Amino acid sequence: MILYNSLGQTKQEFVPFTEGKVNMYTCGPTVYHYAHIGNLRTYIMEDVLEKYLRFAGYDVNRVMNITDVGHLSSDADTGEDKMLKGAKREHKTVMEIAKFYTDAFFSDCEKLNIKRPDVVEPATNCIAEFIDMIEVLLEKGFAYIAGGNVYFDTSKLDTYYVFGNMNEEDLAVGVRDSVEEDENKRNKTDFVLWFTKSKFEDQELKWDSPWGPGYPGWHIECSCISKKHNGEYLDIHCGGIDNAFPHHTNEIAQSESYLGHKWCNYWFHVLHLNDARGKMSKSKGDFLTVSLLESKGYDPVVYRMFCLQSHYRKPLTFSYESLDNCVKAYDKLIKRISSLSKEGEVNSAKAEELIGKFKEAMDNDLNTSLGLTVVYDVLKADANDATKRYVLGELDRVLSLNLLAEKEEAPKESNPQDAEIDALIAKRTEARKNKDWATADAIRDQLAAMKVVVVDTKDGISWHYAD
C-alpha cells in the first residue's frame, strides 16, 4: 500500500512498526458546537482508511480524543476557550455542552456510516497523564514556567517546522493571527502546555497541578492520549490539513522531546471542503450540518458518496447542484444493484479478480474515486449476479454506501376518500345482512361512481380503485 506522507511530502510504501498491526490516531472534535460537513469530510476519509487497512488484513487500533477543555479560539494560545464560549452561548455548564455535542457528533457519524473508533477518550479523563508529560519536559529542559503558565521551548529543537511545505514567515503565529504576542513567551512559536489561574479567571474547569490550579493546553492532550492507548510508537496520525500547523507540529515537538525517539511515521491529512465563499468554517455562523442536509431531504450516505468521488488530498467544492447530481447517480446505482438476482453460485476466481482491481485503486494512496469506478466495473463485468453481489458486498466493507441494503418502499399515501369508502362498505354489509337488497345495490352503484371495485368473497369483502 502506498500512502502520501505529509511528513516529507512524498508517497511512501506503508510499513507499520509491528508487522500486521496498525496503531492509528485521529484528532477528534472540539465539542462546543455541531460538526459541519467540512469537518465530517475528514472523518469520512479517515474511516475509509481504517476500514481499508482492516480489509487489507491489518489489526487496527484506532484512537480518538474528545476535546472538552483547553482548545482556545486563537492558535497563539490566546482568546477564549471554545468550550467556555459554547457554554456561555447556550447558558449551560461546560460538561453539559460537552455531553450534548459529543452525542451529536457520534449521531452524525452513525448516519454517515463512520465506524466509532476503538478508543474514544475525553481530554478531561487524562489530567494526570498531561501533568506527567509536562513534568518530564520541564526536567529535560524542553519547557519553562513564565507568568504562571508552562510553555514548550521550541528553540531547543533542531527542527520545529517539520512539515516542510510550509513557509516559516506565513506560519508565524503573531503574523497569522494578527494578535498581540504573548509577552510570557521566549519565542513567538512557543506554545502553552498548562494554563494556571493567572489567565482566564472565568475558566470553569480547573485542576490542581504542581504549577497551581489550572487546565491543559490543547496540543498536549493528543500526545498523551495517543501514548496512553497506542504506546510510544504510532503508525498513522490523521486529521484535517488545517491541523498540520500548529497542532500536529506541536504534537511532534512535545512527543519526541518526551520520548527521546521518533514518534509517528505517517501523517495523513485531508484537504478542505469549500463552498462558493471558500473554506467552510463554524465562525461564519451558517455552516452546513448533517441535520440541515436531512431537513432538505438528502440521505447522509449520499454526502459520503459525494466525498468519495474526490481524492482526499484535493480540495472539494460543495454545492447543492453537485449533491443533487450525486443523488441521481446513487439512486441509479442502487437500482441497478437491487435488480441483481440473489440466485446462483459465486465464481471465486472472478470475484478475486474484481476485488483485486479495487485493491489496486485503494493501494494507490487511497484513491476512492477509482475505487468507486470499480463498483461500476463490477456491474458491467462478465460474471453472474451472485458473483457481482458478493464482490459489491466486499467492497462495501470499505466504502460503506449501503450498496446491498434493501430499499424500503415508501408507504402508500392514504386517500382522504378511503374512510368514506370503508363506511359505505360497512353500511352495505349491514344492509345485505338485513336482506335490504335495494340499499345494498344503491351503495354498490355509489361506490362504482367513485371508481371503486367491490369484491365479495367467502372470506369477506375487499375493495380497490378501478385502474
C-alpha positions as CSV (number, residue, x, y, z in Angstrom):
1,M,0.0,0.0,0.0
2,I,1.3,3.4,-1.0
3,L,0.3,6.5,1.1
4,Y,1.2,10.1,0.8
5,N,3.1,11.1,3.9
6,S,2.8,14.8,4.8
7,L,6.0,14.4,6.8
8,G,8.3,14.5,3.7
9,Q,5.6,15.4,1.2
10,T,6.1,12.1,-0.8
11,K,4.2,8.9,-1.5
12,Q,5.7,6.1,0.5
13,E,5.1,2.4,1.0
14,F,3.2,1.9,4.2
15,V,5.2,-0.3,6.6
16,P,3.9,-0.3,10.2
17,F,6.2,-0.6,13.2
18,T,4.8,-4.0,14.0
19,E,4.0,-6.4,11.2
20,G,0.3,-6.9,10.7
21,K,-0.7,-4.3,13.3
22,V,-1.5,-0.6,12.9
23,N,-1.7,1.9,15.7
24,M,-3.8,4.8,14.3
25,Y,-4.7,8.1,15.9
26,T,-7.3,10.6,14.7
27,C,-7.8,14.1,16.1
28,G,-11.4,14.2,17.5
29,P,-13.8,17.1,17.6
30,T,-13.8,20.0,20.0
31,V,-17.3,19.5,21.3
32,Y,-18.6,23.1,21.7
33,H,-20.9,23.0,18.6
34,Y,-22.2,20.7,15.9
35,A,-19.7,19.3,13.4
36,H,-20.1,20.9,9.9
37,I,-19.9,18.8,6.8
38,G,-16.4,20.1,6.2
39,N,-15.2,18.6,9.5
40,L,-17.0,15.4,8.6
41,R,-15.3,15.0,5.2
42,T,-12.1,14.4,7.2
43,Y,-13.8,11.8,9.4
44,I,-15.3,10.0,6.4
45,M,-11.9,9.7,4.7
46,E,-10.2,8.6,8.0
47,D,-13.0,6.0,8.3
48,V,-12.3,4.7,4.8
49,L,-8.6,4.5,5.6
50,E,-9.2,2.5,8.8
51,K,-11.7,0.1,7.0
52,Y,-9.4,-0.4,4.1
53,L,-6.5,-1.3,6.4
54,R,-8.7,-3.9,8.1
55,F,-9.8,-5.1,4.6
56,A,-6.2,-5.5,3.7
57,G,-5.7,-7.7,6.7
58,Y,-4.2,-5.4,9.4
59,D,-5.2,-5.5,13.0
60,V,-6.0,-1.8,13.6
61,N,-6.2,0.0,16.9
62,R,-7.8,3.4,16.2
63,V,-7.8,6.1,19.0
64,M,-9.6,9.4,19.0
65,N,-9.7,12.2,21.6
66,I,-12.6,14.4,22.5
67,T,-11.5,17.9,23.2
68,D,-13.7,19.1,26.1
69,V,-11.2,21.5,27.6
70,G,-8.3,23.7,26.6
71,H,-8.8,24.4,22.9
72,L,-8.5,28.2,22.5
73,S,-10.1,30.3,19.8
74,S,-6.6,31.5,18.7
75,D,-3.6,29.5,17.6
76,A,-1.5,32.0,19.5
77,D,-2.7,30.4,22.8
78,T,-4.8,33.5,23.4
79,G,-8.5,34.2,23.3
80,E,-11.4,32.3,24.9
81,D,-11.6,28.6,25.5
82,K,-14.0,27.3,22.8
83,M,-15.8,25.1,25.4
84,L,-16.4,28.1,27.7
85,K,-17.6,30.0,24.7
86,G,-20.2,27.3,23.9
87,A,-21.3,27.2,27.5
88,K,-21.9,30.9,27.6
89,R,-23.7,30.9,24.3
90,E,-26.2,28.2,25.5
91,H,-26.3,29.1,29.2
92,K,-25.1,25.6,30.2
93,T,-22.2,24.1,32.0
94,V,-19.1,23.1,30.1
95,M,-19.8,19.4,30.8
96,E,-23.4,19.7,29.6
97,I,-22.2,21.3,26.4
98,A,-19.5,18.5,26.0
99,K,-22.0,15.7,26.6
100,F,-24.6,17.2,24.2
101,Y,-22.2,17.8,21.3
102,T,-20.3,14.6,21.8
103,D,-23.6,12.7,21.4
104,A,-24.5,14.9,18.4
105,F,-21.1,14.2,16.7
106,F,-21.4,10.4,17.0
107,S,-25.0,10.6,15.8
108,D,-23.8,12.3,12.7
109,C,-21.1,9.7,12.3
110,E,-23.6,6.9,12.5
111,K,-25.7,8.5,9.8
112,L,-22.6,8.7,7.6
113,N,-21.6,5.1,8.3
114,I,-18.5,6.2,10.1
115,K,-17.3,3.5,12.5
116,R,-16.7,4.5,16.1
117,P,-13.0,4.3,16.9
118,D,-11.8,1.5,19.1
119,V,-10.9,4.0,21.8
120,V,-12.6,7.4,22.4
121,E,-11.0,9.4,25.3
122,P,-12.1,12.8,26.5
123,A,-9.3,15.2,27.5
124,T,-10.8,15.7,30.9
125,N,-10.1,12.0,31.7
126,C,-6.3,12.3,31.3
127,I,-5.2,15.2,33.5
128,A,-2.7,13.1,35.4
129,E,-1.1,12.0,32.1
130,F,-0.8,15.6,30.9
131,I,0.8,16.7,34.2
132,D,3.3,13.8,34.0
133,M,4.4,14.6,30.4
134,I,4.8,18.3,31.3
135,E,6.9,17.5,34.3
136,V,9.2,15.4,32.2
137,L,9.5,18.1,29.6
138,L,10.5,20.6,32.3
139,E,13.1,18.2,33.7
140,K,14.6,17.7,30.3
141,G,14.8,21.4,29.7
142,F,12.2,21.5,26.8
143,A,9.7,23.6,28.8
144,Y,9.8,26.6,31.1
145,I,7.4,28.5,33.5
146,A,6.6,32.1,32.9
147,G,3.7,34.3,34.1
148,G,2.2,31.3,35.9
149,N,1.9,29.2,32.7
150,V,4.1,26.4,31.4
151,Y,5.4,26.8,27.9
152,F,7.2,24.5,25.4
153,D,10.5,26.0,24.3
154,T,10.7,25.5,20.5
155,S,14.3,26.9,20.4
156,K,15.5,23.7,21.9
157,L,14.6,21.8,18.8
158,D,16.9,21.2,15.8
159,T,13.8,21.5,13.5
160,Y,10.4,22.9,14.5
161,Y,8.7,23.3,11.1
162,V,8.7,19.6,10.3
163,F,6.0,19.8,7.6
164,G,8.5,21.4,5.1
165,N,6.0,22.7,2.5
166,M,5.1,25.5,4.9
167,N,6.7,28.9,4.9
168,E,8.0,30.0,8.3
169,E,7.0,33.6,7.9
170,D,3.5,32.7,6.8
171,L,3.1,30.4,9.8
172,A,4.4,32.8,12.4
173,V,1.7,32.9,15.0
174,G,1.8,36.6,15.6
175,V,1.5,37.4,11.9
176,R,-1.1,34.8,11.1
177,D,-3.5,35.7,13.8
178,S,-2.9,39.4,13.9
179,V,-2.9,39.3,17.7
180,E,-0.7,40.8,20.3
181,E,2.3,38.5,21.1
182,D,2.2,36.7,24.5
183,E,4.8,38.5,26.5
184,N,5.5,35.4,28.6
185,K,6.9,33.5,25.6
186,R,10.6,33.4,24.9
187,N,10.0,32.7,21.3
188,K,6.9,33.5,19.2
189,T,6.4,29.8,18.3
190,D,6.4,28.6,21.9
191,F,3.1,27.2,23.0
192,V,1.3,26.6,26.3
193,L,1.4,23.2,28.0
194,W,-0.5,24.3,31.1
195,F,-2.5,27.4,32.0
196,T,-2.8,28.4,35.6
197,K,-5.2,30.7,37.4
198,S,-3.2,33.7,36.2
199,K,-5.1,33.5,32.9
200,F,-8.8,33.3,32.0
201,E,-10.2,33.6,35.6
202,D,-13.6,32.6,34.3
203,Q,-12.4,29.2,33.2
204,E,-14.9,26.7,34.6
205,L,-12.7,23.6,34.6
206,K,-9.6,23.7,36.7
207,W,-7.4,21.0,38.3
208,D,-4.6,21.1,40.9
209,S,-1.1,20.9,39.4
210,P,2.5,21.5,40.6
211,W,2.2,24.9,39.0
212,G,-1.1,25.9,40.6
213,P,-4.8,25.3,39.7
214,G,-5.3,25.4,36.0
215,Y,-6.0,23.4,32.9
216,P,-4.1,21.9,30.0
217,G,-3.3,23.4,26.6
218,W,-4.9,21.9,23.6
219,H,-1.8,20.3,22.0
220,I,-0.7,18.2,25.0
221,E,-3.9,16.1,25.0
222,C,-3.4,14.3,21.7
223,S,0.2,13.3,22.5
224,C,-0.8,11.9,25.9
225,I,-4.0,10.1,24.8
226,S,-2.2,8.5,21.9
227,K,0.7,7.4,24.1
228,K,-1.8,6.0,26.7
229,H,-3.6,3.8,24.2
230,N,-1.2,3.3,21.3
231,G,2.1,3.2,23.2
232,E,5.3,5.0,22.3
233,Y,5.2,4.2,18.5
234,L,2.4,5.5,16.4
235,D,2.0,4.3,12.8
236,I,-0.5,6.8,11.3
237,H,-1.7,10.1,12.7
238,C,-4.7,11.6,10.8
239,G,-6.5,15.0,10.7
240,G,-7.6,17.9,8.6
241,I,-4.9,19.8,6.8
242,D,-5.6,22.9,9.0
243,N,-4.3,20.9,12.0
244,A,-0.9,20.3,10.4
245,F,0.2,23.7,11.9
246,P,0.3,24.4,14.7
247,H,-1.4,21.4,16.3
248,H,0.4,18.5,14.7
249,T,3.7,20.4,14.6
250,N,3.4,20.9,18.3
251,E,2.4,17.3,19.0
252,I,5.6,16.1,17.3
253,A,7.7,18.6,19.2
254,Q,6.5,17.6,22.6
255,S,6.1,13.9,22.0
256,E,9.5,13.3,20.6
257,S,11.1,15.5,23.2
258,Y,9.4,13.5,25.9
259,L,10.1,10.1,24.3
260,G,13.6,10.7,23.0
261,H,12.9,9.0,19.7
262,K,10.7,9.3,16.5
263,W,7.1,9.1,17.4
264,C,4.9,8.8,14.3
265,N,5.9,7.5,10.9
266,Y,3.0,8.6,8.6
267,W,0.8,11.7,8.6
268,F,-2.5,11.6,6.7
269,H,-4.0,15.0,6.1
270,V,-7.4,15.6,4.4
271,L,-7.8,18.8,2.5
272,H,-10.6,21.3,3.0
273,L,-14.2,21.2,1.9
274,N,-15.0,24.6,0.3
275,D,-18.2,26.3,-0.8
276,A,-18.6,29.3,-3.1
277,R,-17.2,31.5,-0.3
278,G,-14.1,29.4,0.4
279,K,-13.3,27.1,3.3
280,M,-16.2,26.1,5.4
281,S,-16.0,27.3,9.0
282,K,-18.1,27.4,12.1
283,S,-17.2,31.1,12.5
284,K,-19.3,32.0,9.5
285,G,-22.4,31.2,11.6
286,D,-24.4,29.5,8.9
287,F,-22.4,26.3,8.5
288,L,-23.8,23.2,6.9
289,T,-24.6,20.2,9.1
290,V,-25.9,16.7,8.5
291,S,-29.2,17.7,10.1
292,L,-29.5,20.6,7.7
293,L,-28.9,18.2,4.7
294,E,-31.5,15.8,6.1
295,S,-34.0,18.6,6.5
296,K,-33.6,19.3,2.8
297,G,-34.4,15.7,2.0
298,Y,-30.8,14.4,1.4
299,D,-29.7,10.9,2.7
300,P,-26.5,11.4,4.6
301,V,-25.0,8.4,2.8
302,V,-25.2,10.4,-0.5
303,Y,-22.9,13.0,1.1
304,R,-20.5,10.2,1.9
305,M,-20.5,9.2,-1.7
306,F,-20.0,12.8,-2.7
307,C,-16.8,12.9,-0.7
308,L,-15.6,9.5,-2.0
309,Q,-15.9,10.8,-5.6
310,S,-12.9,13.1,-4.9
311,H,-9.4,12.3,-3.7
312,Y,-8.7,13.2,-0.1
313,R,-5.7,15.3,-1.0
314,K,-7.7,17.6,-3.3
315,P,-9.9,20.4,-2.1
316,L,-13.5,19.6,-2.7
317,T,-16.1,22.2,-3.5
318,F,-19.6,21.7,-2.2
319,S,-22.8,22.9,-3.9
320,Y,-26.3,21.7,-3.8
321,E,-26.2,21.2,-7.6
322,S,-23.3,18.8,-7.2
323,L,-25.1,17.0,-4.4
324,D,-28.2,16.7,-6.5
325,N,-26.1,15.1,-9.3
326,C,-24.8,12.7,-6.7
327,V,-28.3,11.8,-5.5
328,K,-29.2,10.8,-9.1
329,A,-26.0,8.7,-9.5
330,Y,-26.6,7.0,-6.2
331,D,-30.2,6.2,-6.8
332,K,-29.4,4.7,-10.3
333,L,-26.6,2.7,-8.8
334,I,-28.7,1.2,-6.0
335,K,-31.5,0.5,-8.5
336,R,-29.1,-1.5,-10.7
337,I,-27.7,-3.4,-7.8
338,S,-31.2,-4.2,-6.4
339,S,-32.1,-5.8,-9.8
340,L,-29.3,-8.4,-9.5
341,S,-30.5,-11.9,-8.8
342,K,-29.6,-13.5,-5.5
343,E,-29.7,-16.9,-7.1
344,G,-26.6,-18.8,-8.3
345,E,-23.1,-19.6,-7.0
346,V,-20.2,-17.2,-6.6
347,N,-17.4,-17.7,-9.0
348,S,-14.4,-17.3,-6.6
349,A,-11.8,-16.7,-9.3
350,K,-13.8,-14.0,-10.9
351,A,-14.6,-12.4,-7.5
352,E,-10.9,-12.4,-6.6
353,E,-10.1,-10.7,-9.9
354,L,-12.6,-7.9,-9.4
355,I,-11.7,-7.4,-5.8
356,G,-8.0,-7.2,-7.0
357,K,-9.0,-4.2,-9.1
358,F,-10.4,-2.5,-6.1
359,K,-7.3,-3.2,-4.0
360,E,-5.1,-1.8,-6.8
361,A,-7.1,1.5,-6.7
362,M,-7.1,1.8,-2.9
363,D,-3.4,0.8,-2.6
364,N,-2.6,3.9,-4.7
365,D,-2.9,6.5,-1.9
366,L,-6.4,5.5,-1.0
367,N,-7.9,6.5,-4.4
368,T,-11.6,6.3,-3.6
369,S,-12.6,7.8,-6.9
370,L,-11.1,4.9,-8.8
371,G,-12.5,2.6,-6.1
372,L,-16.0,3.8,-7.0
373,T,-15.2,3.3,-10.6
374,V,-14.6,-0.4,-9.8
375,V,-18.1,-0.6,-8.4
376,Y,-19.5,0.2,-11.9
377,D,-16.9,-2.1,-13.5
378,V,-18.3,-5.0,-11.3
379,L,-21.8,-4.3,-12.6
380,K,-20.6,-4.4,-16.2
381,A,-18.3,-7.5,-15.7
382,D,-18.7,-10.8,-17.4
383,A,-19.9,-12.5,-14.2
384,N,-23.2,-13.9,-12.8
385,D,-25.3,-11.9,-10.5
386,A,-24.3,-13.9,-7.4
387,T,-20.7,-13.1,-8.0
388,K,-21.4,-9.4,-8.6
389,R,-23.4,-9.2,-5.3
390,Y,-20.7,-10.9,-3.4
391,V,-18.0,-8.6,-4.7
392,L,-20.1,-5.5,-4.1
393,G,-20.7,-6.6,-0.5
394,E,-16.9,-7.0,0.0
395,L,-16.2,-3.5,-1.5
396,D,-18.9,-2.0,0.7
397,R,-17.0,-3.2,3.8
398,V,-14.7,-0.2,2.9
399,L,-17.0,2.2,1.0
400,S,-19.9,1.8,3.4
401,L,-22.5,3.1,1.0
402,N,-25.3,0.6,1.8
403,L,-24.9,-1.0,-1.6
404,L,-26.8,-4.1,-0.8
405,A,-29.3,-2.6,1.5
406,E,-32.9,-3.4,0.6
407,K,-34.7,-0.2,-0.1
408,E,-37.9,0.2,1.8
409,E,-40.8,1.1,-0.4
410,A,-42.4,4.4,0.5
411,P,-45.6,3.9,2.4
412,K,-48.7,4.2,0.3
413,E,-50.3,7.6,0.7
414,S,-53.7,7.3,2.2
415,N,-56.6,8.8,0.2
416,P,-58.9,11.0,2.3
417,Q,-61.8,9.2,0.5
418,D,-60.7,5.8,1.9
419,A,-62.5,6.4,5.2
420,E,-65.7,7.3,3.4
421,I,-65.5,4.1,1.3
422,D,-64.9,1.9,4.3
423,A,-68.0,3.4,5.9
424,L,-70.1,2.8,2.8
425,I,-68.9,-0.8,2.6
426,A,-69.8,-1.3,6.3
427,K,-73.2,0.1,5.6
428,R,-73.7,-2.1,2.6
429,T,-72.6,-5.2,4.6
430,E,-75.2,-4.4,7.2
431,A,-77.9,-3.9,4.5
432,R,-77.0,-7.3,3.0
433,K,-77.2,-8.9,6.4
434,N,-80.7,-7.4,6.8
435,K,-81.6,-8.5,3.3
436,D,-82.1,-4.9,2.3
437,W,-81.0,-5.5,-1.3
438,A,-82.2,-2.1,-2.6
439,T,-79.9,-0.2,-0.2
440,A,-77.1,-2.6,-0.8
441,D,-77.4,-2.2,-4.6
442,A,-77.7,1.6,-4.3
443,I,-74.5,1.7,-2.2
444,R,-72.7,-0.5,-4.8
445,D,-73.7,1.9,-7.5
446,Q,-72.5,4.8,-5.5
447,L,-69.1,3.1,-5.0
448,A,-68.9,2.4,-8.7
449,A,-69.4,6.1,-9.4
450,M,-66.4,6.7,-7.1
451,K,-64.4,4.2,-9.3
452,V,-64.3,1.7,-6.5
453,V,-64.5,-2.0,-7.3
454,V,-66.1,-4.2,-4.6
455,V,-65.2,-7.9,-4.5
456,D,-67.4,-10.2,-2.5
457,T,-65.7,-13.4,-1.4
458,K,-66.3,-16.3,1.0
459,D,-63.8,-14.7,3.3
460,G,-65.4,-11.3,3.3
461,I,-65.4,-8.1,1.3
462,S,-62.4,-6.4,-0.3
463,W,-62.2,-3.3,-2.5
464,H,-59.8,-1.4,-4.7
465,Y,-59.8,1.5,-7.0
466,A,-60.5,0.8,-10.7
467,D,-57.4,1.1,-12.9
